[in-house]
């Protein structure tokens, strides 16, 4: 069961982190364009990308929380930090990105608001924070998956020495 949960946690957190990196690259590319291009692109993004974010972040949170309960030793700490980072992503999304998304969904390509650039900048800063947190969380889950817990590796090492394996 733990192997399945670890695999699911890695899958969903990796998909989510990769998705956020792609959006970060796209948003950075849009910085050189005017309000109409930015608005039209954001309206296209808002059509379905929130669904993809939910379909990857929510399972990542759930499976990582289960993994925290099942992990032992140093791995538990790594997985717990990963979970905290995913919660930061979720909180940032709820507090900053989703309210801006709601406002932007009502924007008009022909008549974007006069403060569109400052709204864009606020969204992009929050997005960069959540992207960094998601990528670090994914990295921690990879490291935790590659390591044996301290107690377990000590026992395995002693058994190998007793069996004459060097």
C-alpha positions in Angstrom: 0.0 0.0 0.0 2.8 2.5 0.9 4.4 1.9 -2.5 1.2 2.7 -4.3 0.6 5.9 -2.2 4.2 7.0 -2.7 3.8 6.4 -6.5 0.5 8.3 -6.6 2.0 11.2 -4.5 4.9 11.4 -6.9 2.7 11.2 -10.0 0.2 13.9 -8.9 2.8 16.3 -7.3 5.0 15.9 -10.4 2.2 16.5 -12.8 1.1 19.5 -10.8 4.6 21.0 -10.5 5.2 20.5 -14.2 1.9 22.1 -15.1 2.8 25.2 -12.9 6.2 25.5 -14.6 4.6 25.5 -18.0 2.1 28.2 -16.9 5.0 30.2 -15.5 6.9 30.0 -18.8 3.7 31.1 -20.7 3.0 33.9 -18.3 6.6 35.1 -18.6 6.3 35.1 -22.4 3.2 37.3 -22.2 5.0 40.1 -20.4 6.1 41.6 -23.7 2.6 41.9 -25.1 -0.1 44.5 -24.7 -3.3 44.3 -22.6 -5.5 42.8 -25.4 -3.1 39.9 -26.0 -2.6 39.3 -22.3 -6.4 39.4 -21.7 -7.2 37.0 -24.5 -4.6 34.5 -23.5 -5.8 34.6 -19.8 -9.4 34.0 -20.9 -8.2 30.9 -22.9 -6.2 29.8 -19.8 -9.1 30.2 -17.5 -11.3 28.1 -19.7 -9.9 24.7 -18.4 -6.6 25.1 -16.6 -8.2 25.5 -13.2 -9.8 22.1 -13.7 -6.4 20.6 -14.5 -4.9 22.3 -11.4 -7.6 20.8 -9.2 -7.3 17.4 -10.8 -3.6 17.2 -9.9 -3.2 19.3 -6.7 -6.1 17.8 -4.7 -4.9 14.2 -5.2 -1.3 15.3 -4.6 -2.4 16.8 -1.2 -4.4 13.7 -0.2 -1.8 11.1 -1.2 1.1 13.1 0.4 -1.0 13.4 3.6 -1.5 9.7 3.7 2.2 9.2 3.0 3.1 11.4 6.0 1.1 9.0 8.2 2.8 5.9 6.7 6.4 7.2 6.5 8.9 6.7 9.2 12.1 8.3 10.4 13.8 11.0 8.3 11.5 10.2 5.4 8.5 11.4 7.4 10.2 14.8 7.9 10.8 15.1 4.2 7.3 14.1 3.3 5.9 16.4 6.0 7.8 19.4 4.6 6.6 18.5 1.1 3.0 18.4 2.5 3.4 21.8 4.1 4.7 23.2 0.8 1.7 21.8 -1.0 -0.5 23.4 1.6 1.3 26.7 1.0 0.5 26.2 -2.7 -3.2 25.6 -1.9 -3.4 28.6 0.4 -1.7 30.9 -2.1 -4.0 29.7 -4.8 -7.1 30.3 -2.7 -6.0 33.7 -1.3 -4.5 35.3 -4.3 -4.7 33.4 -7.6 -8.4 32.3 -7.6 -9.8 35.7 -6.7 -7.8 37.3 -9.5 -8.9 34.5 -11.9 -12.5 35.3 -11.0 -12.0 39.0 -11.8 -10.1 38.3 -15.0 -12.8 35.9 -16.3 -15.0 39.0 -16.7 -12.4 41.1 -18.5 -13.1 42.2 -22.1 -10.4 41.7 -24.7 -11.5 45.0 -26.4 -11.6 46.9 -23.1 -9.2 45.5 -20.5 -9.1 47.3 -17.1 -6.6 50.2 -16.9 -4.8 48.4 -14.0 -4.4 45.2 -16.0 -0.6 45.2 -15.7 -0.6 45.5 -11.9 -3.2 42.7 -11.6 -1.0 40.6 -13.9 2.1 41.3 -11.8 0.3 40.3 -8.6 -1.0 37.1 -10.1 2.4 36.2 -11.5 4.3 36.8 -8.2 1.9 34.6 -6.4 2.2 32.0 -9.2 6.0 32.1 -9.0 5.8 31.4 -5.2 3.5 28.5 -5.6 5.5 27.1 -8.5 8.7 27.2 -6.5 6.9 25.5 -3.5 5.4 22.8 -5.7 8.8 22.0 -7.4 10.6 21.8 -4.1 7.8 19.6 -2.7 8.1 17.3 -5.7 11.9 17.2 -5.2 11.5 16.3 -1.5 9.1 13.5 -2.4 11.7 12.1 -4.9 14.4 12.2 -2.2 12.2 10.6 0.4 11.3 7.8 -2.1 14.9 7.1 -2.8 16.0 6.9 0.9 15.5 4.2 3.4 14.4 5.4 6.8 17.2 5.6 9.4 15.9 2.8 11.6 15.2 0.5 8.7 18.6 1.0 7.0 20.4 0.3 10.2 18.7 -3.1 10.5 19.3 -3.9 6.9 22.9 -3.0 7.2 23.4 -5.2 10.3 21.7 -8.2 8.6 24.0 -7.8 5.5 27.1 -7.8 7.8 25.9 -10.8 9.7 25.3 -12.7 6.5 28.9 -11.9 5.3 27.8 -9.5 2.6 30.1 -6.6 2.1 
